[in-house]
Amino acid sequence: MPLIGWVFVIVALALVVGSLFVLRDSANSMKISDEKMKKIQKRKAEVEAEESAEDREQW
């Protein structure tokens, strides 16, 4: 393979690895406000209650 082919392969691998590192570093940076978190937990509890009620109806 000519030299330019190796350069392209190395650049492509560097871009992929760099993107993965950026993704890993930014994975936990999304902050959710307390108000939104309470709404999420409330909705989750409602859904779980509905699902458990449906499970009891099936038996």
Backbone as a ProteinNet text record, in pm:
[ID]
protein_1_A
[PRIMARY]
MPLIGWVFVIVALALVVGSLFVLRDSANSMKISDEKMKKIQKRKAEVEAEESAEDREQW
[TERTIARY]
86.7	0	91.4	57.9	142.2	132.4	223.2	231.6	103.6	43.8	-78	-192.4	-197.1	-298.4	-283.1	-159.9	-134.3	-170.4	-142.9	-177	-327.5	-404.8	-550.7	-601.8	-544.9	-587.1	-558	-439.7	-402.3	-491.1	-519.2	-605.1	-746.3	-798.2	-932.3	-939.1	-841	-839.1	-827.8	-747.3	-732.3	-864.1	-937.9	-1067.3	-1167.4	-1169.6	-1262.2	-1227.4	-1101.2	-1059.4	-1082.8	-1051.6	-1074.3	-1221.9	-1306.7	-1451.3	-1500.4	-1449.9	-1488.7	-1446.4	-1327.2	-1281.9	-1368.1	-1403.3	-1489.5	-1626.1	-1680	-1808.9	-1804.1	-1697.5	-1682.6	-1672.8	-1596.8	-1578.8	-1706	-1791.2	-1911.8	-2035.1	-2017.2	-2132.3	-2209.5	-2144	-2211.2	-2224.8	-2209.5	-2210.5	-2350.1	-2451.6	-2586.6	-2646.4	-2667.7	-2724.9	-2876.3	-2951	-3096.7	-3137.3	-3225	-3268.4	-3348.8	-3354.4	-3427.9	-3575.4	-3631.3	-3773	-3799.1	-3712.4	-3729.6	-3710.1	-3613.3	-3588	-3707.9	-3772.5	-3892.1	-4004.7	-4019.7	-4123.2	-4095.4	-3968.5	-3931	-3961.1	-3924.2	-3948.4	-4097.8	-4175.1	-4319.8	-4381.2	-4340.5	-4392.9	-4352	-4229	-4182.2	-4266.5	-4297.3	-4380.1	-4520	-4575.6	-4708.6	-4708.6	-4607.8	-4600	-4584.3	-4499.5	-4480.3	-4609.8	-4683.8	-4811.3	-4910.4	-4915.6	-5005.5	-4966.8	-4837.1	-4792	-4822.5	-4803.4	-4832.2	-4983	-5063.7	-5209	-5250	-5186.6	-5216.8	-5174	-5061	-5014.3	-5111.6	-5165.7	-5261.5	-5390.9	-5431.2	-5555.8	-5543	-5424.3	-5405	-5419.5	-5393.7	-5401.5	-5536.5
-117.1	0	123.5	219.7	340.3	419.3	509.3	588.3	667.1	722.5	802.3	716.7	589.9	498.2	479.3	459.9	446.2	574.4	687.4	815.3	825.2	789.2	793.7	698	578.7	482.2	534.6	590.4	643.1	760.8	850.6	965.4	918.7	821.5	770.4	707.9	628	567.3	673.7	776.1	883.4	957.3	980.6	1047.4	963.2	834	745.7	740.3	720.7	711.9	845.2	955.8	1087.6	1111.7	1072.3	1088.6	1006.4	885.6	801.9	862.6	921.8	986.4	1107.7	1186.8	1302.6	1256.6	1152.3	1098.7	1049	979.5	929.7	1044.3	1147.6	1259.1	1340.2	1346.3	1428	1347.2	1220.5	1133.7	1175.5	1223.2	1255.5	1404.8	1485.5	1630.3	1691.4	1610	1664.1	1679.1	1802.1	1827.9	1845.6	1780.6	1790.1	1868.1	1966.2	2046.4	1960.6	2005.8	1930.2	1916.7	2022.6	2020.1	1913.3	1908.4	1806.8	1666.3	1651	1519.6	1472.3	1563.1	1525.9	1484.3	1555.7	1520.1	1382.8	1356	1226.7	1114.8	1134.3	1031.6	1010.6	1120.2	1108.9	1029.3	1060.7	989.4	842.5	815.7	677.6	599.5	660.9	595.1	568.2	663.8	644.1	526.5	521.4	412.9	278.6	272.4	146.2	103.5	199.7	166.9	113	174.9	126.6	-13.9	-37.7	-169.3	-276.4	-243.1	-342.8	-368.5	-265.9	-285	-374.5	-354.4	-438.4	-582.6	-600.1	-735.9	-808.2	-736.1	-797	-831.5	-750.8	-777.5	-901.8	-929.6	-1044.9	-1175.3	-1178.4	-1301	-1310.2
0	0	0	-83.4	-87.2	44	60.6	183.6	209.6	106.2	125.7	179.3	143.7	195.1	344.9	390.9	533.7	609.6	548.9	612	630.8	527.7	538	645.7	653.4	753.9	893.8	913.7	1045.5	1083.7	988.6	1017	1051.6	978.7	1005.8	1145.1	1180.9	1314.5	1423.9	1400.3	1498.4	1517	1409.4	1420.1	1499.3	1474.6	1545.3	1693.9	1725.5	1865.8	1936.2	1869.5	1928.6	1955.2	1863.3	1882.5	2000.5	2016	2128.8	2261.8	2265.9	2389	2422.2	2321.3	2344.7	2393.6	2335.3	2377	2520.5	2556.3	2693	2793.3	2759.5	2851.7	2870.1	2769.3	2778.7	2817.4	2851	2877.5	3001.9	3104.8	3230.5	3253.4	3151.7	3171.1	3157.6	3128.1	3116.4	3255.5	3296.3	3427.8	3413.9	3500.7	3500.4	3624.6	3606.2	3719.9	3816.8	3941.6	4044	4007.6	3949.2	3910.7	3805.4	3704.3	3600.3	3656.3	3746.4	3804.1	3884.8	3957.7	4033.5	3939.8	3826.8	3729.2	3669.9	3641.8	3584.3	3683	3809.4	3910.1	3933.3	3930.8	3948	3833.3	3711.4	3593.6	3596.2	3638.2	3647.3	3747.9	3862.3	3963.2	3909.2	3833.3	3774.5	3677.3	3592.2	3492.9	3562.9	3664.9	3737.3	3806.4	3860.3	3924.9	3822.7	3705	3599.2	3555.3	3539.9	3496.3	3601.1	3727.5	3831.2	3839.6	3815.9	3815.5	3698.3	3583.4	3467.1	3492.7	3559.6	3589.1	3681.3	3779.3	3871.9	3800.5	3702	3628.5	3542.6	3493.8	3407.4	3484	3611	3688	3743.8
[MASK]
+++++++++++++++++++++++++++++++++++++++++++++++++++++++++++

